[in-house]
Amino acid sequence: MKAKVTVTLRSGILDTQGKAVEHALHSLGFTGVHGVRIGKHIEIEMDAETGEAAKAALDEMCKKLLANPVMENYEVRLDEKGK
Amino acid sequence: MKAKVTVTLRSGILDTQGKAVEHALHSLGFTGVHGVRIGKHIEIEMDAETGEAAKAALDEMCKKLLANPVMENYEVRLDEKGK
């Protein structure tokens, strides 16, 4: 089963990497850009009996390793056809 | 207009960060995991007249700054309702 996890900084947290990219885009002439936030995109291939079991495992992975729940949000999407 | 850009390593390129996360997940007991790849998730807010103009600008941003076309693939998604 394939899964995609997106980890993003919570909205109140300053995203310095995003700010740097925003400034760089302005320097390159993309002046219409007024907000850049950068997160992680994680693709995981895993064995799981059911979609629910996979989602539960992924949720635990996010809490234990992939995301920092204090500063980050995460979103899990299952690619069921990859089962 | 809001856009989301996902930048991933091309399939032939060794993803050391992904390998490290895979090993860490195994150590945590998630033994069913057998493939992790890590990329970037970028959220951009921008001004654009039309969806086509936004997509063209985003494509240029990816080529010039956000992705390294030699090693990385990118995917652009527009959130039209954020217009």
Backbone of each chain as nested JSON, in Angstrom:
{
  "chains": [
    {"id": "A", "residues": [
      {"number": 1, "name": "MET", "atoms": {"N": [0.842, -1.18, 0.0], "CA": [0.0, 0.0, 0.0], "C": [0.887, 1.244, 0.0]}},
      {"number": 2, "name": "LYS", "atoms": {"N": [0.484, 2.225, -0.785], "CA": [1.263, 3.463, -0.844], "C": [0.553, 4.562, -0.072]}},
      {"number": 3, "name": "ALA", "atoms": {"N": [1.309, 5.369, 0.597], "CA": [0.719, 6.478, 1.335], "C": [1.546, 7.732, 1.121]}},
      {"number": 4, "name": "LYS", "atoms": {"N": [0.868, 8.858, 1.195], "CA": [1.564, 10.14, 1.103], "C": [1.256, 10.938, 2.358]}},
      {"number": 5, "name": "VAL", "atoms": {"N": [2.283, 11.468, 2.959], "CA": [2.119, 12.261, 4.171], "C": [2.657, 13.659, 3.887]}},
      {"number": 6, "name": "THR", "atoms": {"N": [1.863, 14.661, 4.219], "CA": [2.323, 16.041, 4.075], "C": [2.443, 16.657, 5.463]}},
      {"number": 7, "name": "VAL", "atoms": {"N": [3.622, 17.156, 5.768], "CA": [3.865, 17.776, 7.072], "C": [4.101, 19.261, 6.835]}},
      {"number": 8, "name": "THR", "atoms": {"N": [3.279, 20.1, 7.467], "CA": [3.414, 21.554, 7.283], "C": [3.539, 22.232, 8.642]}},
      {"number": 9, "name": "LEU", "atoms": {"N": [4.208, 23.361, 8.668], "CA": [4.306, 24.148, 9.899], "C": [2.938, 24.706, 10.263]}},
      {"number": 10, "name": "ARG", "atoms": {"N": [2.605, 24.736, 11.543], "CA": [1.356, 25.359, 11.98], "C": [1.355, 26.825, 11.585]}},
      {"number": 11, "name": "SER", "atoms": {"N": [0.158, 27.395, 11.398], "CA": [0.075, 28.727, 10.805], "C": [0.725, 29.819, 11.663]}},
      {"number": 12, "name": "GLY", "atoms": {"N": [0.765, 29.659, 12.963], "CA": [1.347, 30.693, 13.804], "C": [2.867, 30.698, 13.839]}},
      {"number": 13, "name": "ILE", "atoms": {"N": [3.473, 29.649, 13.288], "CA": [4.924, 29.484, 13.406], "C": [5.629, 30.159, 12.224]}},
      {"number": 14, "name": "LEU", "atoms": {"N": [6.64, 30.961, 12.521], "CA": [7.381, 31.658, 11.461], "C": [8.133, 30.646, 10.595]}},
      {"number": 15, "name": "ASP", "atoms": {"N": [7.918, 30.747, 9.292], "CA": [8.573, 29.826, 8.361], "C": [9.733, 30.56, 7.687]}},
      {"number": 16, "name": "THR", "atoms": {"N": [10.915, 30.451, 8.255], "CA": [12.061, 31.212, 7.741], "C": [12.475, 30.728, 6.355]}},
      {"number": 17, "name": "GLN", "atoms": {"N": [12.362, 29.413, 6.134], "CA": [12.721, 28.864, 4.818], "C": [11.765, 29.418, 3.75]}},
      {"number": 18, "name": "GLY", "atoms": {"N": [10.485, 29.456, 4.102], "CA": [9.482, 30.007, 3.179], "C": [9.75, 31.471, 2.885]}},
      {"number": 19, "name": "LYS", "atoms": {"N": [10.109, 32.236, 3.928], "CA": [10.408, 33.669, 3.748], "C": [11.593, 33.847, 2.803]}},
      {"number": 20, "name": "ALA", "atoms": {"N": [12.623, 33.013, 2.975], "CA": [13.813, 33.106, 2.129], "C": [13.451, 32.829, 0.675]}},
      {"number": 21, "name": "VAL", "atoms": {"N": [12.615, 31.802, 0.451], "CA": [12.198, 31.463, -0.912], "C": [11.358, 32.605, -1.493]}},
      {"number": 22, "name": "GLU", "atoms": {"N": [10.505, 33.201, -0.661], "CA": [9.665, 34.312, -1.123], "C": [10.544, 35.475, -1.597]}},
      {"number": 23, "name": "HIS", "atoms": {"N": [11.556, 35.817, -0.808], "CA": [12.467, 36.902, -1.197], "C": [13.202, 36.559, -2.49]}},
      {"number": 24, "name": "ALA", "atoms": {"N": [13.63, 35.293, -2.604], "CA": [14.349, 34.879, -3.808], "C": [13.437, 34.977, -5.028]}},
      {"number": 25, "name": "LEU", "atoms": {"N": [12.161, 34.602, -4.865], "CA": [11.214, 34.691, -5.986], "C": [11.004, 36.146, -6.389]}},
      {"number": 26, "name": "HIS", "atoms": {"N": [10.918, 37.034, -5.391], "CA": [10.794, 38.464, -5.706], "C": [12.013, 38.946, -6.491]}},
      {"number": 27, "name": "SER", "atoms": {"N": [13.2, 38.523, -6.056], "CA": [14.437, 38.932, -6.753], "C": [14.445, 38.446, -8.186]}},
      {"number": 28, "name": "LEU", "atoms": {"N": [13.812, 37.292, -8.424], "CA": [13.782, 36.734, -9.786], "C": [12.686, 37.386, -10.636]}},
      {"number": 29, "name": "GLY", "atoms": {"N": [11.917, 38.299, -10.031], "CA": [10.901, 39.015, -10.803], "C": [9.481, 38.521, -10.595]}},
      {"number": 30, "name": "PHE", "atoms": {"N": [9.302, 37.526, -9.753], "CA": [7.939, 37.038, -9.48], "C": [7.343, 37.874, -8.346]}},
      {"number": 31, "name": "THR", "atoms": {"N": [6.972, 39.116, -8.688], "CA": [6.564, 40.057, -7.643], "C": [5.144, 39.793, -7.141]}},
      {"number": 32, "name": "GLY", "atoms": {"N": [4.38, 38.996, -7.861], "CA": [3.005, 38.701, -7.446], "C": [2.915, 37.701, -6.308]}},
      {"number": 33, "name": "VAL", "atoms": {"N": [4.034, 37.12, -5.94], "CA": [4.037, 36.114, -4.874], "C": [4.016, 36.816, -3.518]}},
      {"number": 34, "name": "HIS", "atoms": {"N": [3.048, 36.475, -2.678], "CA": [3.022, 37.126, -1.36], "C": [2.75, 36.148, -0.221]}},
      {"number": 35, "name": "GLY", "atoms": {"N": [3.372, 35.03, -0.282], "CA": [3.245, 34.061, 0.81], "C": [3.76, 32.708, 0.378]}},
      {"number": 36, "name": "VAL", "atoms": {"N": [4.83, 32.255, 1.008], "CA": [5.375, 30.936, 0.683], "C": [5.57, 30.185, 1.993]}},
      {"number": 37, "name": "ARG", "atoms": {"N": [5.071, 28.967, 2.042], "CA": [5.314, 28.129, 3.218], "C": [5.821, 26.78, 2.739]}},
      {"number": 38, "name": "ILE", "atoms": {"N": [6.822, 26.27, 3.435], "CA": [7.466, 25.052, 2.981], "C": [7.293, 23.934, 3.999]}},
      {"number": 39, "name": "GLY", "atoms": {"N": [6.911, 22.773, 3.493], "CA": [6.748, 21.619, 4.363], "C": [7.406, 20.39, 3.76]}},
      {"number": 40, "name": "LYS", "atoms": {"N": [7.118, 19.246, 4.353], "CA": [7.703, 18.006, 3.863], "C": [6.647, 17.16, 3.176]}},
      {"number": 41, "name": "HIS", "atoms": {"N": [7.074, 16.481, 2.121], "CA": [6.207, 15.542, 1.413], "C": [6.876, 14.18, 1.561]}},
      {"number": 42, "name": "ILE", "atoms": {"N": [6.18, 13.225, 2.168], "CA": [6.785, 11.921, 2.436], "C": [5.96, 10.825, 1.769]}},
      {"number": 43, "name": "GLU", "atoms": {"N": [6.61, 10.01, 0.957], "CA": [5.932, 8.879, 0.315], "C": [6.384, 7.59, 0.989]}},
      {"number": 44, "name": "ILE", "atoms": {"N": [5.423, 6.793, 1.434], "CA": [5.747, 5.575, 2.18], "C": [5.088, 4.372, 1.52]}},
      {"number": 45, "name": "GLU", "atoms": {"N": [5.886, 3.326, 1.298], "CA": [5.303, 2.053, 0.842], "C": [5.295, 1.124, 2.042]}},
      {"number": 46, "name": "MET", "atoms": {"N": [4.142, 0.497, 2.287], "CA": [4.034, -0.316, 3.501], "C": [3.08, -1.485, 3.291]}},
      {"number": 47, "name": "ASP", "atoms": {"N": [3.259, -2.502, 4.134], "CA": [2.317, -3.616, 4.158], "C": [1.239, -3.283, 5.173]}},
      {"number": 48, "name": "ALA", "atoms": {"N": [-0.025, -3.516, 4.807], "CA": [-1.114, -3.328, 5.774], "C": [-2.304, -4.147, 5.29]}},
      {"number": 49, "name": "GLU", "atoms": {"N": [-3.033, -4.718, 6.22], "CA": [-4.193, -5.551, 5.879], "C": [-5.326, -4.699, 5.3]}},
      {"number": 50, "name": "THR", "atoms": {"N": [-5.606, -3.6, 5.974], "CA": [-6.721, -2.75, 5.553], "C": [-6.283, -1.281, 5.526]}},
      {"number": 51, "name": "GLY", "atoms": {"N": [-7.094, -0.476, 4.888], "CA": [-6.83, 0.954, 4.854], "C": [-6.822, 1.548, 6.25]}},
      {"number": 52, "name": "GLU", "atoms": {"N": [-7.744, 1.067, 7.099], "CA": [-7.838, 1.606, 8.468], "C": [-6.552, 1.308, 9.243]}},
      {"number": 53, "name": "ALA", "atoms": {"N": [-6.06, 0.06, 9.099], "CA": [-4.833, -0.328, 9.803], "C": [-3.668, 0.546, 9.328]}},
      {"number": 54, "name": "ALA", "atoms": {"N": [-3.62, 0.781, 8.01], "CA": [-2.546, 1.598, 7.449], "C": [-2.622, 3.015, 8.002]}},
      {"number": 55, "name": "LYS", "atoms": {"N": [-3.847, 3.567, 8.025], "CA": [-4.01, 4.946, 8.513], "C": [-3.604, 5.061, 9.977]}},
      {"number": 56, "name": "ALA", "atoms": {"N": [-3.971, 4.048, 10.776], "CA": [-3.621, 4.068, 12.193], "C": [-2.1, 4.026, 12.366]}},
      {"number": 57, "name": "ALA", "atoms": {"N": [-1.445, 3.155, 11.578], "CA": [0.019, 3.044, 11.665], "C": [0.672, 4.357, 11.233]}},
      {"number": 58, "name": "LEU", "atoms": {"N": [0.158, 4.947, 10.16], "CA": [0.738, 6.2, 9.653], "C": [0.566, 7.331, 10.667]}},
      {"number": 59, "name": "ASP", "atoms": {"N": [-0.588, 7.333, 11.314], "CA": [-0.844, 8.351, 12.321], "C": [0.182, 8.238, 13.457]}},
      {"number": 60, "name": "GLU", "atoms": {"N": [0.455, 6.997, 13.852], "CA": [1.433, 6.763, 14.919], "C": [2.841, 7.169, 14.456]}},
      {"number": 61, "name": "MET", "atoms": {"N": [3.173, 6.829, 13.192], "CA": [4.491, 7.218, 12.648], "C": [4.667, 8.722, 12.693]}},
      {"number": 62, "name": "CYS", "atoms": {"N": [3.597, 9.462, 12.318], "CA": [3.67, 10.922, 12.308], "C": [3.91, 11.439, 13.716]}},
      {"number": 63, "name": "LYS", "atoms": {"N": [3.153, 10.883, 14.676], "CA": [3.275, 11.372, 16.049], "C": [4.639, 11.052, 16.643]}},
      {"number": 64, "name": "LYS", "atoms": {"N": [5.194, 9.873, 16.286], "CA": [6.447, 9.438, 16.906], "C": [7.694, 9.949, 16.192]}},
      {"number": 65, "name": "LEU", "atoms": {"N": [7.605, 10.15, 14.88], "CA": [8.831, 10.465, 14.149], "C": [8.685, 11.545, 13.076]}},
      {"number": 66, "name": "LEU", "atoms": {"N": [7.661, 11.421, 12.236], "CA": [7.651, 12.234, 11.02], "C": [7.329, 13.709, 11.265]}},
      {"number": 67, "name": "ALA", "atoms": {"N": [6.495, 13.983, 12.254], "CA": [6.114, 15.369, 12.505], "C": [6.362, 15.717, 13.965]}},
      {"number": 68, "name": "ASN", "atoms": {"N": [6.473, 16.996, 14.218], "CA": [6.552, 17.499, 15.583], "C": [5.183, 18.123, 15.878]}},
      {"number": 69, "name": "PRO", "atoms": {"N": [4.327, 17.411, 16.612], "CA": [2.942, 17.873, 16.774], "C": [2.837, 19.239, 17.447]}},
      {"number": 70, "name": "VAL", "atoms": {"N": [3.865, 19.673, 18.12], "CA": [3.818, 20.988, 18.766], "C": [3.86, 22.101, 17.713]}},
      {"number": 71, "name": "MET", "atoms": {"N": [4.663, 21.889, 16.675], "CA": [4.86, 22.942, 15.671], "C": [4.273, 22.62, 14.307]}},
      {"number": 72, "name": "GLU", "atoms": {"N": [3.947, 21.362, 14.087], "CA": [3.574, 20.968, 12.724], "C": [2.214, 20.255, 12.652]}},
      {"number": 73, "name": "ASN", "atoms": {"N": [1.546, 20.432, 11.542], "CA": [0.345, 19.655, 11.218], "C": [0.734, 18.578, 10.223]}},
      {"number": 74, "name": "TYR", "atoms": {"N": [-0.032, 17.492, 10.192], "CA": [0.233, 16.498, 9.155], "C": [-1.067, 15.995, 8.564]}},
      {"number": 75, "name": "GLU", "atoms": {"N": [-0.959, 15.523, 7.338], "CA": [-2.12, 15.031, 6.606], "C": [-1.693, 13.722, 5.936]}},
      {"number": 76, "name": "VAL", "atoms": {"N": [-2.503, 12.689, 6.104], "CA": [-2.171, 11.368, 5.555], "C": [-3.152, 11.036, 4.438]}},
      {"number": 77, "name": "ARG", "atoms": {"N": [-2.637, 10.632, 3.291], "CA": [-3.512, 10.178, 2.197], "C": [-3.073, 8.789, 1.75]}},
      {"number": 78, "name": "LEU", "atoms": {"N": [-4.025, 7.886, 1.638], "CA": [-3.713, 6.525, 1.187], "C": [-3.994, 6.4, -0.294]}},
      {"number": 79, "name": "ASP", "atoms": {"N": [-3.108, 5.713, -0.978], "CA": [-3.278, 5.448, -2.398], "C": [-3.739, 3.997, -2.486]}},
      {"number": 80, "name": "GLU", "atoms": {"N": [-5.065, 3.771, -2.337], "CA": [-5.606, 2.404, -2.179], "C": [-5.264, 1.506, -3.369]}},
      {"number": 81, "name": "LYS", "atoms": {"N": [-5.192, 2.105, -4.545], "CA": [-4.94, 1.258, -5.719], "C": [-3.523, 0.673, -5.7]}},
      {"number": 82, "name": "GLY", "atoms": {"N": [-2.658, 1.255, -4.896], "CA": [-1.291, 0.741, -4.774], "C": [-1.19, -0.447, -3.838]}},
      {"number": 83, "name": "LYS", "atoms": {"N": [-2.346, -0.91, -3.359], "CA": [-2.387, -2.005, -2.377], "C": [-1.881, -3.301, -2.977]}}
    ]},
    {"id": "B", "residues": [
      {"number": 1, "name": "MET", "atoms": {"N": [-4.56, 33.784, -5.48], "CA": [-4.667, 32.382, -5.871], "C": [-3.67, 31.556, -5.07]}},
      {"number": 2, "name": "LYS", "atoms": {"N": [-4.123, 30.389, -4.647], "CA": [-3.224, 29.523, -3.882], "C": [-2.744, 28.377, -4.752]}},
      {"number": 3, "name": "ALA", "atoms": {"N": [-1.494, 27.999, -4.579], "CA": [-0.958, 26.88, -5.345], "C": [-0.13, 25.994, -4.431]}},
      {"number": 4, "name": "LYS", "atoms": {"N": [-0.106, 24.728, -4.774], "CA": [0.727, 23.789, -4.038], "C": [1.688, 23.131, -5.017]}},
      {"number": 5, "name": "VAL", "atoms": {"N": [2.952, 23.112, -4.646], "CA": [3.968, 22.509, -5.495], "C": [4.618, 21.369, -4.707]}},
      {"number": 6, "name": "THR", "atoms": {"N": [4.699, 20.206, -5.34], "CA": [5.383, 19.087, -4.705], "C": [6.631, 18.777, -5.511]}},
      {"number": 7, "name": "VAL", "atoms": {"N": [7.769, 18.789, -4.828], "CA": [9.043, 18.505, -5.495], "C": [9.567, 17.18, -4.945]}},
      {"number": 8, "name": "THR", "atoms": {"N": [9.781, 16.213, -5.822], "CA": [10.27, 14.894, -5.38], "C": [11.536, 14.527, -6.154]}},
      {"number": 9, "name": "LEU", "atoms": {"N": [12.366, 13.735, -5.532], "CA": [13.57, 13.243, -6.212], "C": [13.165, 12.291, -7.335]}},
      {"number": 10, "name": "ARG", "atoms": {"N": [13.867, 12.329, -8.448], "CA": [13.603, 11.378, -9.532], "C": [13.859, 9.965, -9.027]}},
      {"number": 11, "name": "SER", "atoms": {"N": [13.183, 8.981, -9.643], "CA": [13.201, 7.629, -9.077], "C": [14.594, 6.996, -9.075]}},
      {"number": 12, "name": "GLY", "atoms": {"N": [15.451, 7.362, -9.991], "CA": [16.768, 6.74, -10.027], "C": [17.749, 7.284, -8.991]}},
      {"number": 13, "name": "ILE", "atoms": {"N": [17.389, 8.38, -8.36], "CA": [18.312, 9.078, -7.455], "C": [18.178, 8.527, -6.034]}},
      {"number": 14, "name": "LEU", "atoms": {"N": [19.301, 8.186, -5.412], "CA": [19.29, 7.652, -4.043], "C": [18.794, 8.724, -3.065]}},
      {"number": 15, "name": "ASP", "atoms": {"N": [17.794, 8.358, -2.271], "CA": [17.221, 9.294, -1.308], "C": [17.742, 8.929, 0.086]}},
      {"number": 16, "name": "THR", "atoms": {"N": [18.859, 9.544, 0.476], "CA": [19.494, 9.185, 1.757], "C": [18.615, 9.57, 2.941]}},
      {"number": 17, "name": "GLN", "atoms": {"N": [17.922, 10.703, 2.84], "CA": [17.041, 11.138, 3.922], "C": [15.899, 10.128, 4.098]}},
      {"number": 18, "name": "GLY", "atoms": {"N": [15.35, 9.683, 2.969], "CA": [14.294, 8.673, 3.019], "C": [14.775, 7.376, 3.638]}},
      {"number": 19, "name": "LYS", "atoms": {"N": [15.986, 6.963, 3.267], "CA": [16.563, 5.727, 3.822], "C": [16.717, 5.841, 5.334]}},
      {"number": 20, "name": "ALA", "atoms": {"N": [17.18, 7.009, 5.785], "CA": [17.37, 7.22, 7.224], "C": [16.038, 7.125, 7.963]}},
      {"number": 21, "name": "VAL", "atoms": {"N": [15.007, 7.736, 7.377], "CA": [13.677, 7.686, 8.002], "C": [13.151, 6.25, 8.002]}},
      {"number": 22, "name": "GLU", "atoms": {"N": [13.402, 5.522, 6.92], "CA": [12.953, 4.123, 6.838], "C": [13.597, 3.305, 7.968]}},
      {"number": 23, "name": "HIS", "atoms": {"N": [14.906, 3.472, 8.162], "CA": [15.6, 2.748, 9.23], "C": [15.032, 3.134, 10.597]}},
      {"number": 24, "name": "ALA", "atoms": {"N": [14.784, 4.418, 10.777], "CA": [14.25, 4.879, 12.065], "C": [12.87, 4.27, 12.309]}},
      {"number": 25, "name": "LEU", "atoms": {"N": [12.053, 4.191, 11.265], "CA": [10.712, 3.591, 11.417], "C": [10.826, 2.113, 11.782]}},
      {"number": 26, "name": "HIS", "atoms": {"N": [11.78, 1.413, 11.151], "CA": [12.004, 0.004, 11.501], "C": [12.392, -0.119, 12.973]}},
      {"number": 27, "name": "SER", "atoms": {"N": [13.289, 0.758, 13.414], "CA": [13.729, 0.728, 14.817], "C": [12.565, 0.958, 15.766]}},
      {"number": 28, "name": "LEU", "atoms": {"N": [11.588, 1.761, 15.323], "CA": [10.43, 2.052, 16.176], "C": [9.39, 0.93, 16.124]}},
      {"number": 29, "name": "GLY", "atoms": {"N": [9.65, -0.107, 15.324], "CA": [8.74, -1.245, 15.28], "C": [7.822, -1.281, 14.056]}},
      {"number": 30, "name": "PHE", "atoms": {"N": [7.924, -0.28, 13.188], "CA": [7.091, -0.272, 11.971], "C": [7.81, -1.082, 10.889]}},
      {"number": 31, "name": "THR", "atoms": {"N": [7.785, -2.416, 11.051], "CA": [8.591, -3.274, 10.186], "C": [7.955, -3.465, 8.798]}},
      {"number": 32, "name": "GLY", "atoms": {"N": [6.673, -3.126, 8.669], "CA": [6.001, -3.289, 7.372], "C": [6.372, -2.222, 6.352]}},
      {"number": 33, "name": "VAL", "atoms": {"N": [7.126, -1.239, 6.786], "CA": [7.5, -0.135, 5.885], "C": [8.671, -0.571, 5.012]}},
      {"number": 34, "name": "HIS", "atoms": {"N": [8.529, -0.473, 3.7], "CA": [9.655, -0.875, 2.86], "C": [9.913, 0.088, 1.714]}},
      {"number": 35, "name": "GLY", "atoms": {"N": [9.863, 1.335, 2.014], "CA": [10.204, 2.328, 1.009], "C": [9.723, 3.692, 1.463]}},
      {"number": 36, "name": "VAL", "atoms": {"N": [10.673, 4.599, 1.677], "CA": [10.305, 5.96, 2.086], "C": [11.059, 6.921, 1.175]}},
      {"number": 37, "name": "ARG", "atoms": {"N": [10.336, 7.871, 0.611], "CA": [10.996, 8.91, -0.174], "C": [10.496, 10.264, 0.304]}},
      {"number": 38, "name": "ILE", "atoms": {"N": [11.415, 11.191, 0.413], "CA": [11.073, 12.479, 0.999], "C": [11.272, 13.599, -0.014]}},
      {"number": 39, "name": "GLY", "atoms": {"N": [10.273, 14.46, -0.088], "CA": [10.356, 15.59, -0.994], "C": [9.903, 16.865, -0.307]}},
      {"number": 40, "name": "LYS", "atoms": {"N": [9.726, 17.903, -1.104], "CA": [9.314, 19.187, -0.543], "C": [7.862, 19.486, -0.916]}},
      {"number": 41, "name": "HIS", "atoms": {"N": [7.179, 20.107, 0.014], "CA": [5.806, 20.544, -0.223], "C": [5.816, 22.062, -0.066]}},
      {"number": 42, "name": "ILE", "atoms": {"N": [5.462, 22.78, -1.119], "CA": [5.557, 24.24, -1.094], "C": [4.184, 24.85, -1.356]}},
      {"number": 43, "name": "GLU", "atoms": {"N": [3.74, 25.715, -0.461], "CA": [2.457, 26.4, -0.652], "C": [2.74, 27.854, -1.006]}},
      {"number": 44, "name": "ILE", "atoms": {"N": [2.149, 28.308, -2.107], "CA": [2.435, 29.663, -2.601], "C": [1.128, 30.438, -2.761]}},
      {"number": 45, "name": "GLU", "atoms": {"N": [1.101, 31.635, -2.228], "CA": [-0.025, 32.532, -2.498], "C": [0.453, 33.569, -3.487]}},
      {"number": 46, "name": "MET", "atoms": {"N": [-0.317, 33.756, -4.559], "CA": [0.158, 34.664, -5.6], "C": [-1.0, 35.367, -6.297]}},
      {"number": 47, "name": "ASP", "atoms": {"N": [-0.684, 36.493, -6.926], "CA": [-1.657, 37.177, -7.762], "C": [-1.507, 36.645, -9.172]}},
      {"number": 48, "name": "ALA", "atoms": {"N": [-2.638, 36.358, -9.832], "CA": [-2.582, 35.946, -11.235], "C": [-3.955, 36.182, -11.839]}},
      {"number": 49, "name": "GLU", "atoms": {"N": [-3.948, 36.594, -13.11], "CA": [-5.208, 36.891, -13.794], "C": [-6.012, 35.613, -14.032]}},
      {"number": 50, "name": "THR", "atoms": {"N": [-5.335, 34.599, -14.528], "CA": [-6.023, 33.355, -14.874], "C": [-5.237, 32.162, -14.322]}},
      {"number": 51, "name": "GLY", "atoms": {"N": [-5.893, 31.018, -14.303], "CA": [-5.232, 29.785, -13.881], "C": [-4.053, 29.452, -14.777]}},
      {"number": 52, "name": "GLU", "atoms": {"N": [-4.221, 29.708, -16.093], "CA": [-3.14, 29.398, -17.041], "C": [-1.903, 30.255, -16.759]}},
      {"number": 53, "name": "ALA", "atoms": {"N": [-2.15, 31.549, -16.493], "CA": [-1.034, 32.455, -16.209], "C": [-0.32, 32.009, -14.934]}},
      {"number": 54, "name": "ALA", "atoms": {"N": [-1.109, 31.602, -13.922], "CA": [-0.522, 31.157, -12.661], "C": [0.321, 29.905, -12.891]}},
      {"number": 55, "name": "LYS", "atoms": {"N": [-0.242, 28.966, -13.662], "CA": [0.492, 27.709, -13.909], "C": [1.801, 27.983, -14.658]}},
      {"number": 56, "name": "ALA", "atoms": {"N": [1.751, 28.885, -15.615], "CA": [2.959, 29.203, -16.376], "C": [4.011, 29.821, -15.461]}},
      {"number": 57, "name": "ALA", "atoms": {"N": [3.568, 30.742, -14.572], "CA": [4.51, 31.387, -13.65], "C": [5.099, 30.353, -12.693]}},
      {"number": 58, "name": "LEU", "atoms": {"N": [4.246, 29.459, -12.184], "CA": [4.712, 28.44, -11.231], "C": [5.713, 27.497, -11.9]}},
      {"number": 59, "name": "ASP", "atoms": {"N": [5.443, 27.169, -13.16], "CA": [6.347, 26.289, -13.894], "C": [7.726, 26.942, -14.008]}},
      {"number": 60, "name": "GLU", "atoms": {"N": [7.729, 28.242, -14.282], "CA": [8.987, 28.975, -14.383], "C": [9.698, 29.035, -13.028]}},
      {"number": 61, "name": "MET", "atoms": {"N": [8.92, 29.271, -11.953], "CA": [9.511, 29.307, -10.597], "C": [10.19, 27.985, -10.274]}},
      {"number": 62, "name": "CYS", "atoms": {"N": [9.526, 26.883, -10.647], "CA": [10.085, 25.556, -10.358], "C": [11.394, 25.371, -11.103]}},
      {"number": 63, "name": "LYS", "atoms": {"N": [11.387, 25.761, -12.399], "CA": [12.588, 25.57, -13.215], "C": [13.735, 26.446, -12.742]}},
      {"number": 64, "name": "LYS", "atoms": {"N": [13.41, 27.674, -12.286], "CA": [14.462, 28.623, -11.925], "C": [14.939, 28.493, -10.492]}},
      {"number": 65, "name": "LEU", "atoms": {"N": [14.044, 28.059, -9.583], "CA": [14.426, 28.104, -8.169], "C": [13.989, 26.901, -7.344]}},
      {"number": 66, "name": "LEU", "atoms": {"N": [12.716, 26.515, -7.481], "CA": [12.157, 25.576, -6.492], "C": [12.65, 24.146, -6.662]}},
      {"number": 67, "name": "ALA", "atoms": {"N": [12.916, 23.75, -7.903], "CA": [13.345, 22.366, -8.133], "C": [14.638, 22.361, -8.94]}},
      {"number": 68, "name": "ASN", "atoms": {"N": [15.343, 21.263, -8.839], "CA": [16.514, 21.041, -9.681], "C": [16.094, 20.018, -10.743]}},
      {"number": 69, "name": "PRO", "atoms": {"N": [15.806, 20.488, -11.96], "CA": [15.212, 19.589, -12.962], "C": [16.089, 18.382, -13.311]}},
      {"number": 70, "name": "VAL", "atoms": {"N": [17.36, 18.45, -13.006], "CA": [18.246, 17.317, -13.294], "C": [17.946, 16.141, -12.358]}},
      {"number": 71, "name": "MET", "atoms": {"N": [17.667, 16.458, -11.106], "CA": [17.476, 15.421, -10.101], "C": [16.055, 15.299, -9.592]}},
      {"number": 72, "name": "GLU", "atoms": {"N": [15.241, 16.308, -9.855], "CA": [13.915, 16.331, -9.212], "C": [12.773, 16.5, -10.213]}},
      {"number": 73, "name": "ASN", "atoms": {"N": [11.643, 15.911, -9.845], "CA": [10.39, 16.147, -10.561], "C": [9.551, 17.126, -9.759]}},
      {"number": 74, "name": "TYR", "atoms": {"N": [8.661, 17.853, -10.437], "CA": [7.751, 18.7, -9.671], "C": [6.344, 18.615, -10.234]}},
      {"number": 75, "name": "GLU", "atoms": {"N": [5.396, 18.888, -9.354], "CA": [3.984, 18.821, -9.727], "C": [3.324, 20.076, -9.165]}},
      {"number": 76, "name": "VAL", "atoms": {"N": [2.556, 20.76, -9.996], "CA": [1.91, 22.002, -9.584], "C": [0.406, 21.786, -9.522]}},
      {"number": 77, "name": "ARG", "atoms": {"N": [-0.21, 22.168, -8.407], "CA": [-1.67, 22.1, -8.302], "C": [-2.213, 23.468, -7.897]}},
      {"number": 78, "name": "LEU", "atoms": {"N": [-3.218, 23.928, -8.619], "CA": [-3.823, 25.226, -8.304], "C": [-5.075, 25.01, -7.47]}},
      {"number": 79, "name": "ASP", "atoms": {"N": [-5.237, 25.848, -6.471], "CA": [-6.427, 25.816, -5.644], "C": [-7.3, 26.968, -6.138]}},
      {"number": 80, "name": "GLU", "atoms": {"N": [-8.1, 26.717, -7.182], "CA": [-8.807, 27.804, -7.882], "C": [-9.757, 28.577, -6.955]}},
      {"number": 81, "name": "LYS", "atoms": {"N": [-10.32, 27.885, -5.991], "CA": [-11.289, 28.582, -5.137], "C": [-10.621, 29.64, -4.252]}},
      {"number": 82, "name": "GLY", "atoms": {"N": [-9.279, 29.531, -4.127], "CA": [-8.544, 30.529, -3.348], "C": [-8.282, 31.8, -4.146]}},
      {"number": 83, "name": "LYS", "atoms": {"N": [-8.824, 31.856, -5.384], "CA": [-8.581, 32.991, -6.28], "C": [-9.165, 34.283, -5.727]}}
    ]}
  ]
}
